[in-house]
Amino acid sequence: MKEIDINWSEEIRKFIEAKSREYRKKKALEEINAMLSNLSGAEKGTAEKYVREDRDSN
């Protein structure tokens, strides 16, 4: 390692920070998915109805 001109402590710090960010993102997505799984879905045609109402209001 001494023969290679690399700041190893900096490289290790960057690696640990990247892994930490990756872990936090994964946990956040898991929490969001858990919240979304508890929501009921919209009835079929709801989006179409809202788009039509918006277009007709102008």
NUMI-975283 format. One line per 4 residues: number of its first residue (from 1); their letters; for each residue x, y, z of N, C-alpha, C, O. Coordinates in steps of 0.05 Angstrom, whole numbers, padded with zeros to 5 digits. Each point is the difference from the previous one (the first is absolute). Layout:
REM residues N
NUM	A	X/Y/Z/X/Y/Z/X/Y/Z/X/Y/Z | ... .
This chain:
REM residues 58
1	MKEI	00016/-00024/00000/-00016/00024/00000/00017/00025/00000/-00007/00021/-00011 | 00030/-00022/00024/00018/00023/00001/00012/00007/-00027/00007/00023/-00005 | -00005/-00043/-00013/00011/00005/-00026/-00018/00015/-00018/00008/00012/-00020 | -00034/-00013/00026/-00020/00014/-00017/-00006/00027/00011/-00004/00003/00024 .
5	DINW	00004/00017/-00041/-00005/00028/00009/-00030/00005/00002/-00012/00014/-00017 | 00000/-00025/00038/-00028/00003/00005/-00004/00008/00029/00013/-00012/00018 | -00031/00031/-00013/-00006/00007/00028/-00021/-00020/00009/-00024/00004/-00003 | 00033/-00026/00016/-00017/-00022/00007/-00021/00008/00020/-00023/-00009/-00002 .
9	SEEI	00030/00025/00022/-00020/00008/00019/-00023/00016/-00013/-00023/-00003/00008 | 00030/00019/-00027/-00021/00015/-00015/-00018/-00018/-00016/-00024/00003/-00001 | 00037/-00023/-00013/-00016/-00019/-00015/-00018/-00016/00017/-00023/-00006/-00007 | 00032/-00003/00030/-00016/-00016/00018/-00023/00018/00011/-00023/-00010/00003 .
13	RKFI	00029/00035/00004/-00021/00018/00010/-00022/00004/-00021/-00024/-00001/00006 | 00032/00005/-00032/-00019/00003/-00021/-00018/-00025/-00003/-00024/00002/-00004 | 00037/-00025/00005/-00014/-00026/-00002/-00021/-00003/00022/-00023/-00007/-00005 | 00031/00013/00030/-00018/-00002/00022/-00023/00020/-00002/-00023/-00007/00006 .
17	EAKS	00029/00031/-00015/-00022/00020/-00003/-00019/-00009/-00022/-00024/00003/00003 | 00034/-00014/-00025/-00018/-00010/-00022/-00017/-00023/00010/-00024/00000/-00006 | 00035/-00018/00021/-00015/-00023/00010/-00021/00010/00020/-00023/-00010/00000 | 00029/00030/00016/-00019/00012/00019/-00023/00013/-00015/-00023/-00004/00008 .
21	REYR	00029/00019/-00029/-00021/00013/-00016/-00018/-00021/-00012/-00025/00002/00000 | 00037/-00023/-00011/-00015/-00022/-00013/-00018/-00013/00021/-00023/-00006/-00007 | 00032/00001/00031/-00016/-00012/00021/-00023/00017/00007/-00023/-00009/00003 | 00028/00036/00001/-00022/00018/00007/-00021/00002/-00022/-00024/00001/00006 .
25	KKKA	00032/-00001/-00031/-00019/00000/-00022/-00017/-00025/00000/-00024/00001/-00004 | 00037/-00024/00008/-00014/-00025/00000/-00021/-00001/00023/-00023/-00008/-00004 | 00031/00017/00028/-00018/00001/00023/-00024/00019/-00006/-00023/-00007/00007 | 00029/00030/-00019/-00022/00019/-00007/-00019/-00012/-00019/-00024/00003/00003 .
29	LEEI	00034/-00017/-00024/-00018/-00013/-00019/-00017/-00022/00013/-00023/-00003/-00007 | 00035/-00012/00025/-00015/-00020/00014/-00022/00012/00017/-00023/-00011/00000 | 00028/00034/00013/-00020/00013/00016/-00022/00011/-00018/-00024/-00002/00007 | 00031/00014/-00030/-00020/00010/-00018/-00017/-00022/-00011/-00025/00002/-00001 .
33	NAML	00037/-00024/-00007/-00015/-00023/-00010/-00019/-00011/00021/-00023/-00008/-00006 | 00031/00008/00032/-00017/-00010/00021/-00024/00019/00003/-00022/-00009/00004 | 00027/00035/-00005/-00022/00020/00002/-00019/-00003/-00024/-00025/00000/00004 | 00036/-00003/-00028/-00017/-00003/-00024/-00017/-00025/00001/-00022/-00001/-00010 .
37	SNLS	00033/-00020/00021/-00014/-00026/00000/-00025/00002/00018/-00019/-00016/-00002 | 00018/00035/00021/-00023/00004/00017/-00021/00017/-00012/-00022/00001/00011 | 00027/00012/-00033/-00020/00017/-00013/-00018/-00017/-00019/00009/-00019/-00012 | -00033/00028/00011/-00018/-00014/-00019/00003/00013/-00027/00007/00024/-00002 .
41	GAEK	-00011/-00039/-00019/00003/00010/-00027/-00024/00016/-00009/-00022/-00002/00012 | 00026/00019/-00031/-00022/00016/-00011/-00017/-00018/-00019/00010/-00020/-00011 | -00035/00028/00009/-00018/-00015/-00018/00009/00003/-00029/00012/00021/-00007 | -00018/-00041/-00009/00007/00002/-00028/-00014/00023/-00013/-00024/00004/00003 .
45	GTAE	00039/00012/-00018/-00011/00023/-00014/00002/00026/00016/-00008/00021/-00011 | 00019/-00021/00035/00002/00024/00016/00018/00021/-00013/-00008/00023/-00002 | 00031/-00031/-00007/00018/00019/-00013/-00012/00012/-00025/00001/00024/-00005 | -00014/-00041/-00011/-00014/00010/-00024/-00021/00020/00007/-00003/00020/-00014 .
49	KYVR	-00012/-00025/00035/-00021/00018/00009/00011/00027/00007/-00011/00021/-00007 | 00033/-00021/00023/00012/00025/00008/00012/00016/-00023/-00002/00024/-00001 | 00014/-00038/-00018/00011/00014/-00023/-00023/00012/-00016/00002/00023/-00009 | -00023/-00038/00005/-00023/00011/-00016/-00012/00024/00014/-00007/00019/-00013 .
53	EDRD	00004/-00020/00040/-00011/00023/00015/00018/00024/-00003/-00010/00022/-00003 | 00036/-00026/00004/00018/00022/-00003/-00001/00012/-00028/00000/00025/-00002 | -00001/-00041/-00018/-00001/00010/-00028/-00027/00014/-00005/00000/00021/-00013 | -00021/-00031/00024/-00026/00012/-00004/-00003/00027/00015/-00017/00016/-00007 .
57	SN	00032/-00012/00028/-00002/00024/00016/00013/00024/-00013/-00005/00023/00009 | 00020/-00027/-00029/00014/00023/-00013/-00014/00010/-00024/00008/00019/-00013 .
